[in-house]
């Protein structure tokens, strides 16, 4: 059984060579490779927003690494029975930082309109 398309109505748009070149340039500027997605966003919203989130990805990666290190330290400290309160406090701060990062990601997602 064939799956129904979500977007079943085709739009045909004829452009000149110069216009096609300009559209390709705009797509490249926006970091978009899908012409249909680009056209749909431009038709419906009037703009295409490309956000470089590589710095956010790096922060999340670093935060995860810190979390992994903290878990290893906590496991060793609990084995030895030392510094339990300090490790618990660090774990709570780490969880709070993760909640804040999650809120930031949700805000950025809403801002970009993904």
C-alpha positions in Angstrom: 0.0 0.0 0.0 1.4 3.4 -1.0 1.9 6.0 1.7 0.0 9.2 1.2 2.0 12.3 0.7 1.7 15.0 3.3 2.3 17.7 0.6 0.3 16.4 -2.3 -0.3 19.6 -4.2 2.6 20.6 -6.6 3.6 24.2 -7.3 5.3 24.9 -10.6 7.3 28.1 -10.8 9.1 29.1 -13.9 12.1 31.3 -13.6 14.8 32.7 -16.0 18.4 31.5 -15.8 19.4 34.6 -13.9 16.6 34.1 -11.4 17.6 30.4 -11.0 21.1 31.5 -10.3 20.0 34.0 -7.7 17.8 31.4 -6.1 20.8 29.0 -5.9 22.9 31.8 -4.4 20.3 32.5 -1.7 20.0 28.8 -0.9 23.8 28.6 -0.5 23.7 31.6 1.8 21.0 30.0 3.8 22.8 26.7 4.0 19.8 24.9 2.4 20.2 22.2 -0.2 16.5 21.2 -0.6 14.9 23.6 -3.1 11.3 22.6 -2.1 12.0 23.2 1.6 13.6 26.6 0.8 10.7 27.6 -1.5 8.1 26.5 1.0 9.8 28.5 3.8 10.1 31.6 1.6 6.5 31.3 0.5 5.0 30.8 3.9 7.3 32.9 6.2 9.1 35.2 3.8 12.5 34.3 5.1 14.9 31.4 5.6 16.9 31.6 8.8 20.1 29.6 9.0 21.6 29.4 12.4 25.1 28.1 13.1 24.7 26.0 16.2 28.2 24.5 16.2 29.2 26.4 19.4 26.1 25.0 21.2 26.9 21.5 20.0 30.4 22.0 21.4 29.1 23.2 24.8 26.7 20.2 25.0 29.6 17.8 24.1 31.8 19.3 26.8 29.0 19.2 29.3 28.4 15.5 28.6 32.1 14.7 29.0 32.1 16.6 32.3 29.1 14.5 33.3 30.9 11.3 32.5 33.9 12.3 34.5 31.8 13.3 37.4 30.0 9.9 37.4 33.4 8.1 37.4 34.6 10.3 40.3 31.4 9.8 42.2 31.6 6.0 41.8 35.1 5.9 43.1 34.3 8.2 46.0 31.3 6.2 47.0 33.4 3.0 46.9 35.8 4.6 49.4 33.1 6.3 51.4 34.7 9.7 51.1 33.4 13.1 50.1 29.8 12.0 49.7 28.2 15.4 50.4 30.6 17.2 48.0 30.0 14.7 45.2 26.2 15.0 45.7 26.4 18.7 45.5 28.4 18.5 42.3 25.9 16.1 40.8 23.1 18.5 41.7 24.9 21.4 40.1 25.6 19.4 37.0 21.9 18.5 36.7 20.9 22.1 37.1 23.4 23.1 34.3 21.8 20.4 32.1 18.3 21.8 32.8 19.5 25.3 31.8 21.1 23.9 28.6 17.9 22.1 27.8 15.9 25.3 28.3 18.4 27.2 26.0 18.0 24.5 23.3 14.2 24.7 23.5 14.4 28.5 23.2 16.7 28.4 20.2 14.5 25.8 18.5 11.4 27.9 19.0 13.3 31.0 17.8 14.5 29.3 14.6 11.0 27.8 14.1 12.1 24.2 13.5 
